[in-house]
């Protein structure tokens, strides 16, 4: 096999902000899970150059709720709060990155996700790249979130219900599908 590179006329240019890092949403519900306020961590990420931080992973579908307000010592770690989201967006502003923010589908409900999306869009529209609805639905049947009969059609129907609720509150929201684990 012969491979020839032609750097003088590349077919597709990789954007400067192509790099991304993905973090579990669940890491936001503990004071030590995501070091948003850590100046050294901020500097390291900022020195990478512009990029995209994704907050999602399996934990987004394990969370059981959304709550506007400050996290306190009595707030369940299975609930994401507006103060958790605020830390993400303050971090993004500090490092000059954009954010893909995930909303729960596993235990969520469309009205709660729509309220969370409205809060996120209103407070972080300047750094928000999009909203991901759910994560790895191909594993929902094996992790107890859906029955073993759960299909792609079921997922698309659910996703559309959530998307409709979100867009009713935030018509300009950019919505994405999930990441997939790749197993069937």
Secondary structure, DSSP 8 states (H G I E B T S, - for coil): ------GGG-SS---TT--EEEEEGGGGGSTTTS-TT-HHHHHHHHHH-S-EEEEESTHHHH--EEESS---TTS-TTEEEHHHHHHHHHHHHHHT-EEEEEE--SS--HHHHHHHHHHHHHHHTTTEEEEEE-S-GGGTTTTTSS-TT--HHHHHHHHHHHHHHHHHH-TT--EE--------
